[in-house]
Amino acid sequence: MKLLSTLLLSTAAGLVSTHGLAVDCSGMPGYSAGTSYAQDQDVQNNGEAYNCDIPGWCSSTAAWAYEPGAGSAWAQAWTALGNCDGSSSSGGSSSGGGAGGSGDYGVEAYGSAAALFYVETADWADIHYILNTQGQQNFRMYTANGRQEWQLDGLANGDQVQYSFTYNTPQGAVDTPWQTYTHTGGGGSSSSSSSSGGSSGGGSFDPGNPSAGGSHPRLTIHNACPSETMWVHWLTVPDFQGGVLNAPNHTAVASGQSISYNIPDKGLAAMRFWPAFGCDGGGMNCRIGASGGPQEFGFTCPPEGCAPPIDSKFEATFGCITGIGESQCQTNPSGGGALGRSDWWNSSAVDGFTAPIKVEVNGYCPEGPVTSGPFAGPGGPTDGTIDCSGLRLGDCPRNVDLSTDGLFPHLSNMDLLASNPQTGAAGGCYSPAGKLTYGNWGNTPTYAPDAPEAQMYTCPTPPVSEPECRAGPADGSAYRNYIHSVCETYAYAYDDGFGLSSCPASTLTSYEVTFYCPE
């Protein structure tokens, strides 16, 4: 892994030059997030061919980060091979629209699929709106152009938005009458409405006090292991194309202590944080968490080789906070302009796990899904918490049947515990997909993700459809049953547990990630 990552860092800038080369993609599987891909496996995605460099990241459920050619950190996991047919595509553009409101507050059509709501005040203002028949949303507006604004994206012709404002005056807060805006693509109309709307009961969004050059402590990682020091490792996009985190890649955190990271207000793409225990004085040669990384960042592997990439982890892209102009936001390293206005994060167990983990959101994060607006996405978890603190390596399933309902009898008694071949110590727990595809530490037998022996656990699509995967042995595996007995997170591709989350980016919203003793 170390060598591959080093080579990838040195060649990432030249990957785009392979686009336009014709590649024969016949028989090449299509990319599917969460599928376990092997090193040097070729896939196709959106008419392009790619080769897997880092299996753990290629196989991640975080398509927002690792989808080849599209994710914010795809070049960290894949090498582009060229066009499947040698052709290229071009993007489109949208046209602007006219005004639909007037006076001290109102709404203007903003392109073909958005509307810009505004209140002519330099003080604070909140917007309350109901899109079609969906529930009411409440947000603190941001300051722009000398007034308070809020942009609502993803509108289609005929969409109706009931809206009102609450804004501050020298005499106190004022509520405006409810009105209805009808979007027509190139214009829009606004009229008074007698609707009173409803209450979301979830508070309202406040971006805090962001600035394009500022940063705030939006992530804190705790060591809740009372018996030993924990090292926190992190990686991001090659050449820091997704932004810069001004912190060491390896930090020792004493028992009961924590480390906070100041995240740039303009955004930071494709971050991965994971714990390591039993390390040397430089944070390497660890008992747990020695899955490696680029040599330039100080990563080395133990003599027995890097551990399989089955770490417990926190992966996130931190969004550009509302109130910072789009031109000042961090560029999305996968293309497509600036980073969005939401934080996207996950802590899935699709590859496996090494240590118990709990993630808690502090601040405004509506429980998902959020179906429209600048924060559209899966939304936050129930009660703002993903609690996998009950994970135990000692409970890692042993003697597991991975025979695909008896088709491959030699796989009917597999041990999911990943043991260090030199010391014999437990180094993690494989998922069934990881056990059948990762060859680290002499793990055998292993197969390509689309091989008959593995495909009903890795679920590459095609040939395995989502319904077939959910009806197959992965859903009834001892590993899946164990993961769901202690926390609600993904245990295999297409699992129905909670995986990817999104929260509105704000200086007032932060994440508390706690790792516990691996035992």
C-alpha positions in Angstrom: 0.0 0.0 0.0 2.8 2.4 0.9 4.5 2.0 -2.5 1.2 2.3 -4.4 0.2 5.5 -2.5 3.6 7.0 -3.1 3.4 6.4 -6.9 -0.1 7.7 -6.9 0.9 11.0 -5.2 3.7 11.5 -7.8 1.5 10.9 -10.8 -1.9 12.3 -9.7 -1.4 15.5 -11.6 -1.0 13.6 -14.9 -4.1 11.4 -14.6 -6.3 13.6 -16.6 -4.0 13.2 -19.6 -5.2 9.6 -20.1 -8.7 10.9 -20.9 -9.4 10.5 -24.5 -7.5 7.2 -24.9 -9.8 4.5 -26.2 -10.1 1.5 -23.8 -11.9 -1.8 -24.6 -14.3 -2.0 -21.7 -16.2 -5.1 -22.9 -16.7 -7.4 -19.9 -15.4 -4.8 -17.5 -17.7 -4.5 -14.4 -19.3 -1.2 -13.6 -18.4 0.6 -10.4 -20.7 0.1 -7.4 -20.0 1.8 -4.0 -19.3 -0.7 -1.2 -18.2 -3.5 -3.5 -14.9 -5.1 -2.5 -12.4 -4.4 -5.3 -9.0 -6.1 -5.5 -5.8 -4.4 -6.2 -5.2 -3.7 -10.0 -8.9 -4.6 -10.8 -10.4 -2.6 -13.7 -13.8 -1.1 -13.6 -15.8 1.3 -15.7 -17.8 4.3 -14.6 -19.6 7.0 -16.6 -17.9 5.9 -19.8 -14.4 5.9 -18.4 -12.1 3.0 -17.3 -10.2 2.9 -14.0 -7.7 0.7 -12.3 -7.9 0.2 -8.5 -4.7 1.2 -6.6 -5.8 1.1 -3.0 -8.4 -1.7 -2.4 -9.7 -0.3 0.9 -10.6 3.0 -0.6 -11.8 1.6 -3.9 -14.2 -0.6 -1.9 -15.4 2.2 0.4 -19.2 2.9 0.7 -18.3 6.6 0.5 -19.0 7.2 -3.2 -18.9 10.9 -2.5 -15.1 10.5 -1.9 -14.0 7.5 -3.9 -16.3 7.0 -6.9 -13.8 6.9 -9.8 -13.8 10.1 -11.8 -16.4 11.7 -9.6 -15.7 11.4 -5.9 -13.8 14.2 -4.1 -10.8 11.9 -3.5 -11.1 9.4 -6.3 -7.5 9.9 -7.5 -6.3 8.7 -4.2 -7.8 5.3 -4.8 -7.9 4.8 -8.6 -5.8 5.4 -11.8 -7.7 6.6 -14.9 -7.2 4.5 -18.0 -9.2 6.4 -20.6 -12.5 6.5 -22.3 -14.3 3.3 -23.0 -15.2 4.4 -26.5 -12.6 7.2 -26.9 -15.3 9.9 -26.9 -15.7 12.9 -24.7 -18.7 14.7 -23.3 -19.4 18.3 -22.6 -21.3 20.0 -19.9 -24.3 22.4 -20.2 -25.2 25.7 -18.7 -28.3 27.3 -17.2 -29.8 30.7 -18.0 -30.8 33.4 -15.6 -34.3 34.5 -14.8 -36.2 37.6 -13.9 -37.5 39.1 -10.6 -40.4 37.7 -8.8 -40.6 39.9 -5.7 -40.2 43.5 -4.7 -40.1 45.7 -1.6 -38.3 45.0 1.7 -38.3 41.3 1.2 -39.2 38.8 -1.5 -37.9 36.2 -3.9 -36.1 36.2 -7.3 -35.8 33.3 -9.8 -32.1 32.4 -9.8 -31.3 30.5 -13.0 -33.5 27.7 -14.3 -33.6 25.6 -11.1 -33.2 27.9 -8.1 -34.8 30.8 -6.3 -33.1 33.5 -4.2 -35.0 34.7 -1.2 -34.0 38.0 0.4 -34.7 40.5 3.2 -33.3 44.0 2.8 -31.6 44.3 6.2 -28.1 44.1 7.4 -29.3 42.4 10.6 -30.3 38.8 11.0 -33.2 37.2 9.3 -34.8 33.7 9.2 -36.6 32.1 6.3 -39.5 29.6 6.8 -40.6 27.6 3.8 -42.7 24.6 2.6 -41.8 23.1 -0.8 -44.9 21.6 -2.4 -46.3 19.3 0.3 -43.1 18.6 2.2 -42.5 19.6 5.8 -41.6 23.1 6.9 -37.9 24.1 6.9 -36.4 27.0 8.9 -33.0 28.5 8.3 -30.9 31.5 9.4 -30.2 33.5 6.2 -26.7 34.6 5.3 -25.4 38.1 4.6 -24.7 38.9 1.0 -25.0 42.0 -1.2 -25.7 44.1 1.8 -28.8 42.1 2.7 -29.9 38.7 4.0 -30.2 36.0 1.4 -31.1 32.3 1.1 -30.8 30.2 -2.1 -33.1 27.3 -2.7 -31.8 24.9 -5.4 -33.2 21.9 -7.2 -36.5 23.5 -8.2 -38.5 22.2 -11.2 -41.1 24.1 -13.3 -44.4 24.3 -11.4 -42.9 23.8 -7.9 -44.6 25.9 -5.3 -42.9 27.3 -2.3 -44.8 28.8 0.6 -42.6 31.1 2.6 -42.3 33.8 5.2 -39.6 35.6 7.0 -38.7 36.6 10.6 -36.2 39.5 10.7 -34.9 41.9 13.3 -35.7 45.6 13.5 -34.9 48.3 16.1 -38.3 47.7 17.5 -37.8 43.9 17.8 -38.4 40.8 15.6 -41.0 41.0 12.8 -42.9 38.1 11.1 -44.0 38.6 7.5 -47.2 37.2 6.0 -47.0 33.8 4.3 -46.7 34.0 0.5 -46.5 31.5 -2.3 -43.8 31.5 -5.0 -44.4 29.4 -8.2 -41.2 28.5 -10.0 -41.3 28.7 -13.8 -37.7 28.0 -14.7 -36.9 31.4 -16.2 -39.0 33.6 -14.0 -41.5 33.0 -11.2 -44.4 34.6 -9.5 -45.1 35.4 -5.8 -48.5 36.0 -4.2 -50.0 36.3 -0.7 -51.2 33.2 1.0 -53.3 32.6 4.1 -51.4 29.4 4.9 -49.9 29.4 8.4 -47.5 26.6 7.7 -46.2 24.2 10.4 -43.4 23.9 12.8 -40.4 21.7 12.2 -39.6 21.4 15.9 -35.9 21.1 15.0 -34.6 24.6 15.4 -33.2 26.7 12.6 -29.9 26.9 10.7 -27.3 29.4 11.7 -24.0 29.5 9.8 -22.2 31.2 12.7 -19.3 33.5 11.9 -17.4 32.1 8.9 -14.8 33.9 6.8 -13.0 32.7 3.7 -9.6 32.7 5.4 -10.9 31.5 8.8 -11.1 28.1 10.5 -13.0 26.7 13.5 -12.7 23.6 15.7 -15.3 21.5 13.9 -13.8 18.0 14.8 -12.6 16.6 18.1 -11.3 13.0 18.5 -11.2 11.5 22.0 -9.2 8.6 23.4 -11.6 6.8 25.7 -9.2 3.9 26.3 -8.0 4.0 29.9 -5.1 1.7 29.4 -3.0 3.0 26.5 -2.1 5.9 24.3 -3.9 6.2 21.0 -2.4 7.6 17.8 -4.7 9.5 15.4 -3.7 9.2 11.7 -5.3 11.0 8.8 -5.0 11.2 5.0 -6.6 13.4 2.4 -6.4 14.1 -1.4 -3.0 13.9 -3.0 -1.2 17.3 -3.2 -3.8 18.7 -0.9 -6.1 19.4 -3.8 -9.1 19.3 -1.5 -7.7 21.8 1.0 -5.1 21.9 3.8 -5.4 20.7 7.4 -2.8 22.4 9.5 -2.1 19.5 11.7 0.4 16.5 11.8 -0.7 13.3 10.1 0.2 11.4 13.2 -0.6 12.6 16.7 -0.4 10.8 20.0 -3.4 11.2 22.3 -3.0 10.1 25.9 -5.7 8.2 27.7 -8.7 10.3 28.5 -7.4 13.2 26.3 -8.5 14.5 22.9 -7.3 16.4 19.9 -9.3 19.1 18.1 -8.9 20.0 14.4 -9.5 23.5 13.1 -11.4 22.9 9.8 -11.2 25.7 7.2 -14.5 27.6 6.9 -14.2 27.4 3.1 -14.3 23.6 3.2 -12.0 20.6 3.3 -12.5 17.5 1.1 -12.0 13.8 1.6 -10.6 13.4 5.1 -10.1 10.0 6.6 -9.2 9.7 10.4 -8.5 6.4 12.1 -7.1 5.2 15.4 -3.9 3.2 16.1 -2.8 1.4 19.3 0.4 -0.2 20.4 2.6 2.0 18.2 6.3 2.9 18.5 7.4 6.4 19.4 6.6 7.8 15.9 3.2 6.3 15.7 4.2 3.4 13.3 4.6 -0.4 13.7 1.3 -0.4 15.5 -0.6 -3.4 16.9 -3.9 -1.9 15.6 -4.2 0.5 12.7 -1.1 -0.2 10.7 -2.9 -0.1 7.4 -0.3 2.3 5.9 -0.3 5.4 3.8 2.1 7.6 1.6 5.7 7.5 2.7 5.9 11.3 2.2 3.5 11.6 5.1 5.7 9.4 7.3 3.8 6.2 7.0 5.7 2.9 7.2 4.5 -0.7 7.5 5.7 -3.3 10.0 8.0 -6.1 8.9 5.0 -8.4 8.4 3.5 -5.9 6.0 0.6 -3.5 6.2 -2.5 -4.6 8.0 -5.6 -5.1 5.9 -7.5 -1.8 5.4 -10.4 -2.7 7.8 -9.9 0.2 10.2 -12.7 1.7 12.2 -12.7 5.2 10.8 -14.3 8.6 10.4 -14.5 9.9 6.8 -15.7 13.4 6.0 -15.8 16.2 3.5 -16.4 19.4 5.3 -18.5 21.8 3.3 -18.1 25.5 2.5 -20.1 27.4 5.1 -23.0 29.5 4.0 -22.0 33.2 3.9 -18.7 32.6 2.1 -18.9 33.5 -1.6 -18.8 30.5 -3.9 -15.7 31.9 -5.6 -13.9 31.8 -2.3 -15.0 28.2 -1.4 -12.6 25.3 -1.6 -12.5 23.8 -5.1 -13.9 20.3 -5.3 -10.9 18.2 -6.3 -13.0 15.9 -8.5 -14.3 18.8 -10.5 -17.7 20.4 -10.7 -16.8 23.7 -9.1 -16.8 24.5 -5.4 -17.6 22.2 -2.5 -21.2 22.3 -1.4 -22.7 23.8 1.7 -23.0 20.5 3.7 -20.7 18.3 5.6 -20.8 14.6 4.4 -19.5 11.9 6.7 -19.6 8.2 7.5 -18.2 5.6 9.9 -19.4 2.3 8.2 -18.2 -1.2 8.9 -18.4 -2.5 5.4 -14.7 -3.4 5.3 -14.5 -4.5 8.9 -13.6 -2.8 12.2 -10.7 -2.4 14.6 -11.9 -0.4 17.6 -15.3 0.7 19.1 -16.4 4.1 17.8 -19.0 6.7 18.6 -19.8 9.8 16.5 -21.9 12.7 18.0 -23.1 15.8 16.2 -23.2 19.0 18.1 -25.3 21.7 16.5 -28.0 21.9 13.9 -28.3 18.7 11.8 -31.8 17.7 10.6 -32.6 14.0 10.7 -32.7 12.7 7.1 -33.4 12.6 4.4 -33.4 16.3 3.3 -35.0 16.3 -0.1 -34.4 19.8 -1.4 -32.4 23.0 -0.9 -28.7 23.6 -0.5 -28.5 21.0 2.2 -30.2 18.2 0.3 -28.8 14.8 1.2 -29.3 11.8 3.5 -29.4 14.1 6.6 -28.2 13.3 10.1 -28.6 10.2 12.2 -31.3 9.8 14.9 -30.6 11.9 17.9 -27.4 13.1 16.1 -25.5 9.9 17.2 -23.9 6.8 15.6 -23.0 4.7 18.6 -20.8 1.7 17.8 -19.1 1.7 21.2 -20.2 -1.9 21.8 -18.0 -3.3 19.1 -15.5 -5.9 20.5 -12.7 -7.8 18.7 -13.4 -10.5 21.2 -16.8 -10.9 19.7 -15.6 -11.0 16.1 -17.4 -13.9 14.4 -15.4 -17.1 14.1 -16.2 -20.3 12.2 -18.4 -18.3 9.8 -20.2 -19.9 6.8 -19.2 -17.9 3.7 -20.1 -20.8 1.3 -22.8 -18.9 -0.5 -25.6 -21.2 0.7 -23.4 -24.3 0.2 -22.1 -23.7 -3.3 -18.5 -23.5 -2.1 -18.1 -25.9 0.8 -14.5 -25.0 1.4 -15.7 -21.6 2.6 -18.1 -22.9 5.2 -15.9 -22.4 8.2 -14.0 -19.1 8.0 -12.4 -17.1 10.7 -13.1 -13.3 10.4 -10.5 -12.3 13.1 -7.5 -10.7 11.4 -4.4 -11.9 13.3 -0.9 -10.5 13.0 1.1 -13.3 11.4 4.2 -12.3 13.4 2.8 -11.8 16.9 -0.5 -13.6 16.6 -2.3 -10.6 18.2 -5.7 -9.6 17.0 -5.5 -6.7 14.5 -9.1 -6.3 13.5 -12.2 -8.0 12.3 -12.9 -8.6 8.6 -16.3 -8.2 7.1 -17.2 -11.2 4.9 -16.4 -9.1 1.8 -13.0 -8.1 3.3 -12.2 -11.6 4.3 -12.7 -13.0 0.8 -10.8 -10.2 -1.0 -8.0 -8.7 1.1 -4.7 -10.7 0.9 -2.8 -8.7 3.6 -1.0 -10.7 6.3 -1.2 -13.9 4.2 -5.0 -14.1 4.3 -6.2 -17.0 2.0 -8.1 -17.9 0.0 -8.9 -14.5 -1.7 -10.8 -13.8 -4.8 -11.7 -10.9 -7.2 -14.9 -9.1 -5.9 -16.9 -10.4 -8.9 -15.6 -14.0 -8.6 -18.4 -16.5 -7.9 -17.0 -17.3 -4.5 -17.1 -13.6 -3.4 -19.8 -11.8 -5.4 -22.8 -12.5 -3.1 -20.9 -10.9 -0.2 -19.2 -8.0 -2.2 -22.3 -7.5 -4.4 -20.8 -5.8 -7.5 -23.6 -4.4 -9.7 -23.7 -6.0 -12.3 -24.0 -8.9 -12.0 -25.6 -8.8 -8.5 -28.6 -6.4 -8.2 -29.5 -4.6 -5.0 -32.6 -6.9 -4.4 -30.5 -10.0 -5.0 -27.8 -8.7 -2.6 -30.3 -8.0 0.2 -31.9 -11.4 -0.3 -28.6 -13.2 -0.3 -26.2 -14.6 2.3 -24.6 -11.2 3.1 -27.8 -10.1 4.8 -28.0 -13.2 7.0 -24.3 -13.5 7.8 -23.1 -13.7 11.4 -21.1 -10.6 10.8 -24.1 -8.5 9.7 -26.1 -9.8 12.6 -23.3 -9.0 15.1 -22.8 -5.4 13.7 -26.6 -4.7 14.0 -26.7 -6.1 17.5 -24.4 -3.4 18.8 -24.9 -0.4 16.4 -26.8 0.9 13.4 -24.3 1.2 10.6 -23.7 -0.5 7.3 -22.2 -4.1 7.4 -22.3 -4.8 3.7 -23.1 -3.1 0.4 -26.8 -2.4 0.2 -27.3 -2.9 3.9 -30.2 -0.9 5.3 -28.4 0.4 8.3 -27.4 4.0 8.6 -24.3 4.8 6.6 -23.7 8.1 4.9 -24.8 11.3 6.8 -25.0 15.0 5.9 -25.3 18.1 8.0 -25.4 21.8 7.1 -21.9 23.2 7.4 -21.6 25.8 10.1 -19.0 27.2 12.6 -21.5 26.2 15.2 -21.8 22.5 14.1 -19.0 20.1 15.2 -18.4 16.4 15.5 -17.2 14.5 18.5 -15.6 11.2 17.5 -14.7 8.8 20.4 -12.5 5.7 20.0 -12.4 3.1 22.7 -9.9 0.3 23.6 -9.7 -2.5 21.0 -10.6 -5.5 23.0 
